[in-house]
């Protein structure tokens, strides 16, 4: 069902995640101010980067679909939106569990947190549009527009800590004067980002194949129940 | 420290849950495809 290359990539991403976990917990030093809880940073930020990447795929897929009506682009965008939503959920949940011991609350209406929640809602809306709208070109077009317009929130989330100085810390990696992290933390973070991006790619590839199987089943089902209609379509 | 472990456990549950959902989807669509193919063969 899944190619050996995909199985190899899946095994590789699991191994990379285990290595990243070991680096985050055992190799990276304890933060002097926050203590061990700062280790949430590695997967929290990596999940955010993976979500940005998945939503960029939704954007490109939407543009290609509107331009060429490519079924592949639409399918890829649909799958990427689901993975992006998963990664945004991971980022939000880990962030809330980091906020509690540091800020004293799980949630506050800070610019970064609020814009990330809006991002989550936009892509949940994208998936809802796909489910509610009549399947076919109309749903694909509507979803492509939501995916393109929704991407506007990604730079807002990213730059929210610079534009509005609220509670969430400012940029650590892209700060002026270089990353504000010791090398060990930087290496651990690099390995985590690569492993989470690899996992995102594997999940996207698997989800794409599942979507293909569903489409094959739907085509067969249509033929099983309405063979005359299918025969007429073929004759056309 | 408890929040560190809860955060990573939550990430594992979310991603693991999604992987299980994908496995369930594959199983469901495979059994449907097999059923449809069997129906086609006997028609």
Interface residues (C-beta under 8 A of the other chain):
Chain A: X1 X21 X35 X36 X37 X39 X40 X43 X44 X47 X86 X89 X90 X93 X94 X97 X98 X100 X101 X199 X203 X206 X207 X210 X213 X214 X216 X217 X220 X221 X223 X224
Chain B: X1 X3 X4 X6 X7 X8 X10 X11 X14 X15 X18 X19 X22 X25 X26 X29 X30 X32 X33 X36 X37 X39 X40
